[in-house]
């Protein structure tokens, strides 16, 4: 037989344990029989729950706690490793920066030294060229002086031969010298 409809009044009466003799059920009243049975049932449920449910639950909680603890330890180790790696990277970056600065300093020094060497070499070459030019000028000057002396001697000899070839008065003497002076640019060009 299946109950489809239960009257609430009947249900309350059955739970209260009354036989229908007019006792009213009240939740505020303490019934010693119900209290004892409630405590016995609660104790049995706690014992059953403790053996069947609480032990596996506590075991799972302890396992989960262990896994969490391991995960936290691994996270701390990973954090320490990451901090170590960061410190290593910083040290490496600082070292590379220092090496780069040293390289730049060396490069600047070498460039300056090379520039100074080039300037010194240029000065030496300029001095050598200047000296060579002075020597050439001096040689050309000496050659020109020698040539002028040679031509002067030739001119003096030619002038003397003209003068000695003719004995003239002062007026003719002047005319011969003037004539010779007029021919002088032509004589200079014709002598080697």
Secondary structure, DSSP 4 states (H G I P E B T S, - for coil): ---S---HHHHHHHHHT--SSSPPP-TTS--HHHHHHHHHHHHHHHHHIIIIIIHHHHHHHHHHHHHHHHHHHHHHHHHHHHHHHHHHHHHHHHHHHHHHHHHHHHHHHHHHHHHHHHHHHHHHHHHHHHHHHHHHHHHHHHHHHHHHHHHHHHHHHHHHHHHHH----HHHHHHHHHHHHHHHHHHHHH--
